[in-house]
Amino acid sequence: MRFLKHFRSVSAPLGASMLAGALFLGTATAASGQTLSQNGNPSVDPAKIVRDASWNELHTTRPGRSFSYRQHKVDPKGSAVKEIVETKDGDVARLIEKDGKPLPPEEEQAESDRLNNLLAHPEVQQHRHKKEQEDSARGDEMVRMLPDAFLYTFDGMVEGPNGLCYLLKFRPNPAFTPPDREGEVYHGMVGELWVDQGQLRLVKIDAHLISDVNFGWGVLGRLYKGGSILVQNADVGLHHWETVHMKLNLQGKLLMLKSVDYSTTEDFSDFKIQPEELGYQEAIRLLQKIPGAAQVASR
């Protein structure tokens, strides 16, 4: 799961979304992120820490096992719970709850029919997987920009989900020129970044827009001052990092006409390591074994 894989497209908030889905997984290197001061005490180099962490995010390898987990999403339309399985062919999901209630029989049947159709038509999953890869590539680009987009200061050590983390404050780097319109969001963001000390992985980003951000000279869209992005990641096993919490609160306009209110909270839990790396059809069969509504109702 990548830090931005959960963000799907909305032209203006996309850059921000992408940033949030890009902070995800892989196996880290052993770079220390420290230098020695004249008195021999370790002194932290925040620029090196971010560069090493960014490199680790972009050079992760698949753990050779599939992971399954539960997603709980809340947005202005309501809430939903899904069981999701990651596979080498892309993710597969099954909706099991809406607005705190099990699916009624007709919706449960529709969900079963959808999975059966997906099982019978590999080309549908291939199309979805291609879209996931495109989103992932855009998310990777947002992570690649992190070392140059901001100026960082070290603000101490904090306890993270897997041990001590470097706490870094960041502000826009006036010398940074974004290579694409998604990167323009960085010009208006300040906040803090947590980096796991042991694995040098991105643990948390808590960012706020301190000014309106235009995309395409304001023609394509605008994000308004006051928006926020919070993403938290953790090692869920086998040095495999996943997003465990994400909260977006972004408002703006697309094409200077359509108002956008992108407010959503997502929590990811119940991570399980599968015995092997699954294909998407194997994942569907696994999801079909889940008693769906009966399981939710018994919780």
ABEGO torsion letter per residue (X at the ends): XBAAAABBBBAAAAAAAAAAAABBBEBBBABAGBBBBAAGBBBBBAAAAAAAAAAAAAABBBAGBBBBBBBBBBBAAEBBBBBBBBBAAEBBBBBABBGGBBBBAAAAAAAAAAAAAAAABAAAAAAAAAAAAAAAAAAAAAAAAAAAABBBBBAEBBBBAAEBBBBBBBBBBAABBBABAAAAAAAABBEBBBBBAAAGBBABBBBBBABBBBBGGGAAEBBBBGBBBBBBBBBAEGGBBBBABBBBBBBEBBGGABBBBBBBBBBBBGBBBBABBBBAAAAAAAAAABAEAAAAAAX
